[in-house]
Amino acid sequence: MASDALYINDRITIAGWELTEQFVLAGGAGGQNVNKVSTAVQLFFNISNSPSLSERIKDNALKLAGRRAAKDGTLMIEANRFRSQERNREDARDRLKELILKAAEPPPPPRKKTRPTKGSVERRLKEKAGRSDVKKMRGKPGGGE
């Protein structure tokens, strides 16, 4: 089932033909509505073969997807929070958008190695010596002779 294009940000837009939606029966609360109407949405998106995403974003998205992604790189998002098909559809698309935005974030800057200051080293050693003295005082008087 082809749907509308999904606008992620000014650089990324997923074409409607890349998304497949399937409507299934949802469990849980909802009374007779749950038994009669297929309100839950399963949104399928093949991350690995998508021309809309760069390789870096594809790799990050597959890592973030975890068990929601199949071995062939197809992501399935199931949305059944709401009682209406349309709201579940929007929810699934929003969750896909969040996942891709998170995958598109730039990597954090590399950590710069730092050394402790001379004063902090001295304070730590002084504290250790003080602890040692306290523990030595806990022994029996006379040194156990």
N, C-alpha and C positions, 0 to 999 in steps of 0.2 A: 504494500500500500504506500504509494508516494504521498509525501506530505509537503508542507511549506518548508522553505529553507530556514535553517536555524542560524541566526546571527549571534556570533560569540563576542567578537569585538571588531574594531575597525580593520583588522588584518585577517581575521578568520571568519569564514561563513561556510557552514556545511550545507551542501545542496540537498534538496528534498529527496532526490532519488537514492541518496546514501543512507537514509533512515527508513527503517521498516517498523511498523507498529502492528501489534497483534493484541486483540482484546480478549480477555479471559474472565472467567467467573472469579470474583473476589470472595474470600472467606471473611469471617469476623462479623461485627455488628452491622445491622442494616435491615434486619427483618426479611420480609418476602422479597424485597428489592434485590438482595444478595443472591437469592436462589433463581431469579428470573433473568436478570440483566448482567451482561458481561461488562463490568465497569473497570476492572483492573487492566492496566496497560503494560505490555511488555514492549519496550523500545529496543530495537537491535541496531547496532552501528558497528560496521567493520572498521576498526581503528587501523589495522595493519595495511589495508588496501585503499585507504582514503587519500584522494589527491588534495584534499583541503588542508591537511596537516603536514608539518615538517617532520623529519625523522626524529628530531629531539623531542618534539611534543608527543609523537606516537609512542616512543619508548617510555616517557614519563607517564603518559596516560595509562599504558598497559601495567606499569608498576603500581600506580594508584588504584587501578580497577581491581587488582588482586583476583579473588575468586569469581568476580562478576564477569571476567573476560574468559572466553574459551581459548583452547590451545591455538586455534586458527586466527586469533586476534579479534574475534567478534565480541563486543560488549553487549550485555543484556541488562537493562535497568527495568525493574518491575515496580510500578507505582500503583498502590491500592489504598492510599490513605483516605481518599475522599469517596463519597457515594456516587459522584457523577463521573462519567467517562471523560468529559472535556477537562475537568479539573485534574484528574489523574494524568491525562495526556500532557497538560501544561507542567505538572509536577515532574514527570519523567524528563521532559525537555529541559527544564530548569536544572535538574540534577546532572544531566549530561553537560550542560553549559558550565556548571560549577566545576565539574571534573576537568574539562578541557582548559578552563581558565587557570586552574591550579597547576595543570601540567605545563602551561605556557609561561608560568612565572620564571624569571631568570634565575640561574643557580646562585646560591649565596656566595658572597666573596670568600676567597680562601682565608683561613685563619692565620694570623701572624703570630709566630712564636714569640713569647715574651719571657723574660727572666724575672724572678722575684727581686725586689730591691734589697739593698744591703741591710737597711733598717728592719725590713720584715723578716729576713733570715735571722738577724740577731735577736729579735723579739721572740721568734719561734724557739730558738735554742735556749733562751733564758727561761721561757715557759716550761720547756722540757726539763731543764735542770731543777726548777722549782718543784715540779711534779715528782721528780726523782727523790728530792729531799723529803717531801711529805711522806712518800711511801717508805723511805728508810726509817723515818721516825715511828712507824707503826710496829716495828719489831720489838722484841723483848728488851728491857734495859740490860745493859751489860754485854750486848752483842752475842748472847747465847753461849757463854763460857761455862 
